Amino acid sequence: MHQILTEIPGRVLENATYALTQANMHAVFSDPGNEHWGNMSVLNAAHAGELFLKAIVATEHPLLIFKNIFDFGDNSSTEISLERLLQKAKTHDLQHLPKILWAVKGERIPDMDSFERIRSMRNAIQHFYHPAGFDNYGEAARDASLKLIYNIIDPLINKYFGLCAIEFHEDHSIGYDYVVATLLRRALKFNVPNDFHVGEIDIMEECKNTPKSYKDWVVSKLL
């Protein structure tokens, strides 16, 4: 296999972490002047999800992320033209990636409802309108983004790459404390790094209004 092809999974994964970093930031911060961050969180979360799914598929074989690889040979050879592939190849669309993931890895998307919700929202935002039925769309957008990240992306990247989604953020001053606080208030579970530490928040105070079952999880995983 050509060296460029072997580098595809790592490069896709790296770009996915960049998108996740921005998605976390846009989903957890809500201040006057950044009302548009809800929409941006949807776009970045969807982009991160798409790239992570492609990175997982590419670990099986990098060419499996392309939907038109058979367009890049010629009539006299079964060889794939690497130059034409890199210039003109098209990867699978987001909507098809759950099926590709299942076919290649035997892996089901953990929460298809959250996947379909973010896909619908992303399409709406890209076409310059908001879906009907949301009075507070910014909050709905953040909720959808966080559920995609922590119900789908986080368990998959932990399983396949040993990564924890809370570690990808842009708040370099206090680390992932505010990300964790947001997840605790929303009763969202997340994978915990081995060196987990928060110093700016009170864990039990942040989750005081969550169900007992979630508090029990918090105690078992974080304290």
Residue pairs with C-beta under 8 A, 6 or more apart in sequence:
1 62
2 82
4 82
4 86
5 62
5 63
5 82
6 62
8 58
8 62
8 65
9 55
9 58
9 59
9 62
12 51
12 54
12 55
12 58
12 65
13 51
13 52
13 55
13 161
15 51
16 48
16 51
16 52
16 54
16 55
17 48
17 163
17 168
19 44
19 45
19 47
19 48
19 51
20 44
20 45
20 48
20 52
20 149
20 153
20 165
20 168
21 168
21 169
21 170
22 40
22 44
22 170
23 41
23 44
23 45
23 47
23 48
23 145
23 149
24 149
24 165
24 166
24 168
24 169
24 170
24 179
25 37
25 169
25 170
25 171
26 37
26 38
26 40
26 41
26 44
26 142
26 145
27 37
27 38
27 41
27 45
27 142
27 145
27 146
27 149
27 182
28 142
28 146
28 169
28 178
28 179
28 182
29 37
29 178
30 37
30 38
30 138
30 139
30 142
35 138
37 138
38 137
38 138
38 139
38 140
38 141
38 142
38 145
39 125
39 138
39 141
41 141
41 142
41 145
42 118
42 121
42 122
42 125
42 141
42 144
42 145
43 122
43 125
43 126
44 145
45 118
45 144
45 145
45 146
45 148
45 149
45 153
46 94
46 118
46 119
46 121
46 122
46 148
48 149
48 153
49 94
49 115
49 118
49 148
49 149
49 152
49 153
50 94
50 97
52 153
52 156
52 157
53 94
53 97
53 98
53 100
53 101
53 156
54 65
54 91
54 92
54 97
55 160
55 161
56 101
56 105
56 107
56 156
56 160
57 64
57 65
57 97
57 100
57 101
57 104
57 105
58 64
58 65
59 160
60 104
60 105
63 69
63 80
64 100
64 104
65 91
65 92
65 100
66 85
66 89
66 90
66 91
66 92
67 90
67 91
67 92
67 93
67 96
68 89
68 90
69 80
69 85
69 89
71 84
71 88
72 80
72 81
72 84
72 85
72 88
72 89
73 79
73 80
73 81
74 81
92 100
94 119
94 122
95 119
98 108
98 109
98 112
98 115
101 107
101 108
101 109
102 108
107 156
109 115
109 152
110 151
110 152
110 155
110 156
111 147
111 151
111 152
114 144
114 147
114 148
114 151
114 152
115 148
115 152
117 144
117 147
117 148
118 144
118 145
118 147
118 148
120 131
121 131
121 140
121 141
121 144
124 130
124 131
125 141
130 137
131 137
134 140
143 186
146 182
146 183
146 186
146 188
147 188
149 165
150 165
150 183
150 188
150 189
150 190
151 188
153 165
154 164
154 165
154 166
154 190
154 191
155 191
157 163
157 164
157 165
158 164
158 191
164 190
164 191
164 192
164 193
165 190
165 191
166 176
166 179
166 180
166 183
166 190
166 191
166 192
166 193
167 176
167 193
169 175
169 176
169 179
171 177
171 178
171 179
174 199
174 200
175 198
176 198
177 198
177 199
177 200
177 201
178 200
178 201
180 190
180 198
180 201
180 203
180 206
181 201
181 206
183 189
183 190
184 201
184 203
184 206
184 207
184 210
184 218
185 206
185 207
185 209
185 210
187 207
187 210
187 211
187 214
189 214
189 217
189 221
192 221
192 222
196 222
203 218
203 222
203 223
204 215
204 218
204 223
207 214
207 215
207 218
210 218
